[in-house]
Amino acid sequence: MSGPANAGGAYTWDRSFRIWDTYFALIWLVTLAFVLGTGRPGWPVRVTAAALLVPLIPLFVWVGRPLLKGDPPPERRSLGYLGTVTALFLPSAILVGETRLMAFALVPQCFMTLRMRWAITTVAVINLAPVVGWALLWRPGDQDVFFNGMFAVVTLVFSVALGTWVVRIIEQSQERAALIAELDASRHEVWRLSAAHGALAERERMAREIHDTLAQGFTSLLMLVQAVEAELDHDLPQARRHLALMDETARLNLAEARALVADGTPADLDGATLPDALRRLAARQSASLEVTGSVRPLPAGPEVAALRACQEALSNCRKHAGSSATVHIALAYSDQALTLSVQDDGCGFDPEAVRGGYGLPGLRARVTEGGGTAEVGSVPGEGTTITLRLPVPPPRSCPP
């Protein structure tokens, strides 16, 4: 376990190793005390057995501990370390039976550093060889050999069972850790994609707003400039009227730009109803407006969508139907829906043949976001009709 991402896990592992250090030292001290304090064999043999246990401490600190913290531990070095430790442990355990207590500190290290096959083999040697050597060296009674042998076998079985179970738990924990790391990576990727999607959606929204407001306003200004250039020499009153429209359009574009920056209400709807906003828009575009149904205040969403869609439809009429085309706007209120229709008698087109462009796709996207529908009906030579329907809350009924 290493690296910044595993800093918390590495810290926990270091703390748990302090407990393991304490456990190893405690087992070593208890074993040493038992070896020196037993009544037999004689004092020189006990001192020799104790002396063989002394190097286990520096071996563990300098070699064993770094191996146990390896991920995974190098098998060859682990075999060398445990081989050296066992070579010191076995003579001491053969000389003095109490040395076998040290197995409680050595057996876990086998499962922590070696593969299962080598671990079980080493554990079997640590548990059985001392009893066999002790029986051959000291020739105890049959009863002592039996009880010591049975104790060694039970200890071996318990060690293998517990070690195998612990290894499986560790493997499952590592698998869970890998799954958690994969889940964290997936969650980060989902967050990144969500952020990218949000940025893309916001970019599309701003592009649609700019297209439906500022771009169309500048288009109107260019058309008015062309009209004024044509009228300056022979129709000054009409040129002045168009100049006034240019001034109004420029001011409206400025207000729309400020509204976009503030993410506020469109300038035409600021302090006005939707029919009033469409009426001003129709006047600027020389279009007629018909409003039917019971006019009532609506949420900002449907009104903004209707106004922007109407702006886009009128822009398309002027660009494709021609300035001489007659344009009619119909706004209908009903209990469940708001219906807007923009119709012109221009040259028309084949909707299926339209490829590219931003206007109509942006109009449909805006209406779809509001839960509505947009239909474009057109036939070459017979004009175009754009109809959109937006769901609206029903009117509130007055109490009797």
C-alpha positions in Angstrom: 0.0 0.0 0.0 1.6 3.2 -1.2 0.9 6.5 -2.9 -1.3 9.4 -1.9 -4.5 7.6 -2.7 -3.8 5.0 -0.1 -2.4 7.3 2.6 -5.2 6.5 5.0 -4.8 2.8 4.4 -1.0 3.0 4.8 -1.5 4.9 8.1 -3.9 2.2 9.4 -1.5 -0.6 8.3 1.4 1.2 10.2 -0.7 1.5 13.3 -1.7 -2.2 13.2 2.0 -3.1 12.8 2.8 -1.4 16.1 0.4 -3.9 17.6 2.1 -6.8 15.8 5.5 -5.5 17.0 4.2 -5.5 20.6 2.7 -9.1 20.1 6.0 -10.4 18.7 8.0 -8.9 21.5 5.6 -10.2 24.2 5.7 -13.7 22.8 9.5 -13.6 22.7 9.8 -12.4 26.3 7.3 -14.9 27.6 9.2 -17.7 25.8 12.5 -16.6 27.1 11.1 -16.4 30.6 9.7 -19.9 30.3 13.0 -21.3 28.9 15.1 -19.8 31.7 12.6 -20.5 34.4 11.8 -24.2 33.8 13.1 -26.8 36.1 14.7 -29.0 33.5 17.0 -29.6 31.7 20.0 -28.2 33.4 21.1 -24.6 33.6 23.7 -24.7 30.7 21.2 -26.3 28.3 18.5 -23.6 29.1 21.1 -20.8 28.7 22.0 -22.3 25.3 18.4 -22.5 24.2 17.8 -18.9 25.4 20.9 -17.7 23.5 19.5 -19.2 20.3 16.4 -17.1 20.7 18.2 -13.8 21.1 19.0 -13.3 17.3 15.3 -13.6 16.5 14.7 -10.0 17.6 17.3 -8.2 15.3 16.3 -10.7 12.5 12.7 -9.6 12.8 13.4 -5.9 13.0 15.9 -5.7 10.1 14.6 -8.4 7.8 11.2 -9.8 8.9 9.4 -6.6 9.5 10.2 -5.1 6.1 9.2 -8.4 4.4 5.9 -8.4 6.2 5.1 -4.9 5.0 5.9 -5.8 1.4 3.1 -5.9 -1.1 3.6 -8.7 -2.0 6.7 -9.8 0.0 9.6 -11.2 -2.2 9.3 -15.0 -1.9 13.0 -15.8 -2.1 13.9 -13.4 0.7 10.9 -14.6 2.7 12.1 -18.2 2.4 15.6 -17.2 3.4 14.4 -15.2 6.5 12.0 -18.0 7.7 14.7 -20.6 7.0 17.2 -18.7 9.2 14.6 -18.2 11.9 13.6 -21.9 11.9 17.2 -22.9 12.0 17.5 -21.0 15.3 14.2 -22.0 16.6 14.4 -25.8 16.1 17.6 -26.5 18.2 16.2 -24.3 21.0 12.8 -26.1 20.9 14.5 -29.5 20.8 16.7 -28.7 23.8 13.9 -27.0 25.9 10.2 -27.8 25.1 9.0 -24.5 26.4 10.6 -22.8 23.3 7.6 -24.1 21.3 5.7 -21.1 22.6 7.6 -19.0 20.1 5.7 -20.8 17.3 2.8 -18.5 18.1 4.9 -15.6 16.7 6.5 -17.6 13.8 3.4 -19.3 12.3 1.6 -16.1 11.4 4.7 -14.8 9.6 4.6 -18.0 7.4 1.1 -17.2 6.1 1.9 -13.5 5.8 5.0 -13.9 3.6 4.8 -17.3 1.8 2.5 -18.9 -0.7 0.1 -21.4 0.7 2.1 -24.5 -0.2 5.3 -23.2 1.3 3.5 -21.7 4.3 1.9 -25.1 5.3 5.2 -26.9 4.8 7.0 -24.4 7.1 4.3 -24.5 9.7 4.4 -28.3 9.7 8.2 -28.2 10.4 7.8 -25.6 13.1 5.1 -27.6 14.9 6.2 -31.3 14.4 10.1 -31.2 14.2 10.6 -29.9 17.7 8.6 -32.8 19.2 10.4 -35.4 17.2 13.8 -34.0 18.0 12.9 -33.5 21.7 11.7 -37.2 21.9 14.9 -38.5 20.2 17.2 -36.4 22.3 15.7 -36.8 25.8 14.0 -40.2 25.5 11.0 -39.2 27.6 8.3 -41.6 28.7 5.7 -42.8 26.3 2.9 -40.8 28.0 4.9 -37.6 27.6 5.7 -38.3 23.9 2.0 -39.1 23.3 0.7 -35.9 24.9 3.4 -33.7 23.3 2.8 -35.3 19.9 -1.0 -34.9 20.2 -0.5 -31.2 21.2 1.8 -30.6 18.2 -0.7 -32.2 15.8 -3.7 -30.2 17.2 -1.6 -27.1 17.1 -0.6 -27.8 13.5 -4.2 -28.4 12.4 -5.4 -25.3 14.2 -2.6 -23.2 12.7 -3.3 -24.4 9.2 -7.1 -23.9 9.5 -6.7 -20.5 11.1 -4.0 -19.4 8.7 -6.0 -20.6 5.6 -9.0 -18.7 6.9 -7.0 -15.5 7.5 -5.4 -15.7 4.1 -8.8 -16.1 2.5 -10.1 -13.1 4.5 -7.1 -11.1 3.3 -7.7 -12.1 -0.3 -11.3 -11.1 0.0 -10.4 -7.8 1.6 -7.9 -7.2 -1.3 -10.6 -8.0 -3.8 -13.0 -5.6 -2.0 -10.3 -3.0 -1.9 -9.8 -3.4 -5.7 -13.5 -3.1 -6.3 -13.7 0.0 -4.1 -10.9 1.5 -6.0 -12.6 0.7 -9.3 -15.9 2.1 -7.9 -14.1 5.3 -6.9 -12.5 5.5 -10.3 -15.9 4.9 -12.0 -17.5 7.5 -9.7 -14.9 10.0 -10.6 -15.4 9.3 -14.3 -19.2 9.7 -13.9 -18.6 13.0 -12.1 -16.2 14.1 -14.9 -18.7 13.1 -17.6 -21.6 14.8 -15.7 -19.6 17.9 -15.5 -18.7 17.8 -19.2 -22.3 17.1 -20.1 -23.4 20.0 -17.9 -20.9 22.3 -19.5 -22.0 21.1 -23.0 -25.7 21.6 -22.1 -24.9 25.1 -20.8 -22.9 25.9 -23.9 -25.8 24.7 -26.1 -28.2 26.8 -24.1 -26.1 29.9 -24.4 -25.6 29.3 -28.1 -29.4 29.0 -28.5 -30.1 32.1 -26.5 -27.5 34.1 -28.5 -28.8 32.8 -31.8 -32.4 33.6 -30.9 -31.7 37.1 -29.6 -28.4 38.9 -30.5 -27.8 37.1 -33.8 -31.3 37.8 -35.0 -31.1 41.4 -33.8 -27.9 41.9 -35.8 -29.5 40.3 -38.8 -32.4 42.8 -38.5 -30.0 45.6 -38.2 -28.2 44.6 -41.4 -31.5 44.3 -43.2 -32.6 47.8 -42.0 -29.2 49.3 -43.0 -29.7 47.9 -46.5 -33.2 49.3 -46.6 -32.1 52.8 -45.4 -29.3 52.8 -48.1 -31.9 52.2 -50.7 -34.3 54.9 -49.4 -32.0 57.8 -48.6 -32.1 59.2 -52.1 -35.9 59.0 -52.8 -37.8 58.3 -49.6 -36.4 60.1 -46.5 -39.5 59.7 -44.3 -39.3 55.9 -44.8 -35.6 56.0 -44.2 -36.1 57.9 -40.9 -38.7 55.3 -39.9 -36.2 52.5 -40.5 -33.5 54.4 -38.6 -35.9 54.6 -35.7 -36.4 50.8 -35.9 -32.6 50.4 -36.0 -32.3 52.4 -32.8 -35.1 50.4 -31.2 -33.5 47.1 -32.3 -30.0 48.1 -31.1 -31.4 49.1 -27.7 -33.4 45.9 -27.5 -30.2 43.9 -28.4 -28.3 45.7 -25.7 -31.1 44.8 -23.2 -31.0 41.2 -24.3 -27.3 41.1 -23.9 -27.6 42.4 -20.3 -30.4 39.9 -19.6 -28.2 37.0 -20.9 -25.3 38.1 -18.7 -27.6 38.3 -15.7 -29.5 35.1 -16.8 -32.7 37.0 -16.3 -36.0 37.6 -18.1 -35.9 38.4 -21.9 -36.1 42.1 -22.5 -39.4 41.8 -24.3 -41.0 40.0 -21.4 -39.6 42.3 -18.7 -42.7 43.8 -17.1 -44.9 42.8 -19.9 -47.3 39.9 -20.8 -46.6 37.4 -23.5 -49.2 38.9 -25.9 -47.6 42.4 -25.4 -44.1 41.0 -26.1 -45.3 39.2 -29.3 -47.2 42.4 -30.3 -44.0 44.4 -30.2 -42.1 41.7 -31.9 -44.7 41.5 -34.7 -44.6 45.2 -35.1 -40.8 45.2 -35.6 -41.2 42.4 -38.2 -44.3 43.8 -40.0 -46.3 40.8 -39.0 -49.9 40.5 -37.8 -50.9 38.9 -34.4 -54.0 37.2 -33.3 -54.6 36.1 -29.7 -57.4 33.8 -28.7 -58.5 32.2 -25.5 -58.3 33.5 -22.0 -55.0 35.4 -21.5 -53.5 34.7 -18.1 -50.1 34.8 -16.4 -48.0 31.7 -17.0 -44.7 30.4 -15.6 -41.6 31.9 -17.1 -40.6 28.7 -18.9 -43.5 28.4 -21.4 -43.5 32.1 -22.1 -39.8 32.4 -22.7 -39.9 29.3 -25.0 -42.8 30.7 -26.9 -41.2 34.1 -27.4 -37.8 32.6 -28.4 -39.5 30.2 -30.8 -41.5 33.1 -32.4 -38.3 35.1 -32.8 -36.6 32.2 -34.5 -39.6 31.5 -36.8 -39.8 35.2 -37.8 -36.1 35.3 -38.5 -36.5 32.3 -40.8 -39.4 33.9 -42.5 -37.4 37.0 -43.3 -34.3 35.1 -44.4 -36.0 32.5 -46.6 -39.6 33.7 -47.4 -38.4 37.2 -48.4 -39.3 40.7 -47.2 -42.4 40.8 -49.3 -44.0 37.7 -47.6 -47.0 38.2 -45.4 -46.5 36.8 -41.9 -49.3 35.9 -39.4 -48.8 35.0 -35.8 -51.5 33.2 -33.8 -51.3 32.7 -30.1 -54.0 30.5 -28.4 -54.5 29.9 -24.7 -56.3 26.8 -23.5 -56.6 25.1 -20.1 -53.8 22.7 -20.7 -51.6 24.1 -23.4 -50.2 27.2 -25.0 -50.2 27.1 -28.8 -48.2 29.4 -31.1 -48.3 29.4 -34.8 -46.2 31.4 -37.3 -47.4 31.3 -40.9 -46.0 32.9 -44.0 -47.0 32.8 -47.7 -43.4 32.8 -49.0 -41.6 30.3 -51.2 -41.7 27.4 -48.8 -39.3 24.5 -48.7 -39.0 20.7 -48.2 -38.5 20.1 -44.5 -37.0 16.6 -45.2 -34.3 18.2 -47.4 -33.0 20.6 -44.7 -29.5 19.6 -43.5 -27.4 21.5 -41.0 -28.2 24.9 -39.6 -29.0 25.8 -36.1 -32.4 27.6 -36.2 -35.0 24.8 -36.5 -33.1 22.2 -34.4 -32.6 24.8 -31.7 -36.3 25.7 -31.8 -37.3 22.1 -31.5 -34.8 21.5 -28.7 -36.1 24.5 -26.7 -39.7 23.4 -27.0 -38.8 19.8 -26.2 -37.0 20.9 -23.0 -40.3 22.5 -21.9 -42.2 19.3 -22.5 -43.9 20.5 -25.7 -43.9 19.7 -29.4 -42.9 21.6 -32.5 -44.2 21.0 -36.0 -42.9 22.5 -39.2 -45.2 22.3 -42.2 -44.0 23.6 -45.6 -44.4 22.8 -49.3 -42.2 24.5 -51.9 -44.1 27.4 -53.4 -46.9 27.4 -50.7 -45.4 29.0 -47.7 -44.4 27.7 -44.3 -46.3 27.1 -41.0 -44.4 26.5 -37.7 -46.6 25.4 -34.8 -45.6 24.6 -31.3 -47.6 23.5 -28.3 -46.4 23.9 -24.7 -48.0 22.4 -21.6 -49.1 25.0 -19.1 -50.8 24.7 -15.7 -54.6 25.0 -15.8 -56.2 28.3 -14.7 -57.1 28.6 -11.1 -60.8 28.4 -10.4 -62.2 31.2 -8.2 -64.0 30.0 -5.0 -67.8 30.4 -5.2 
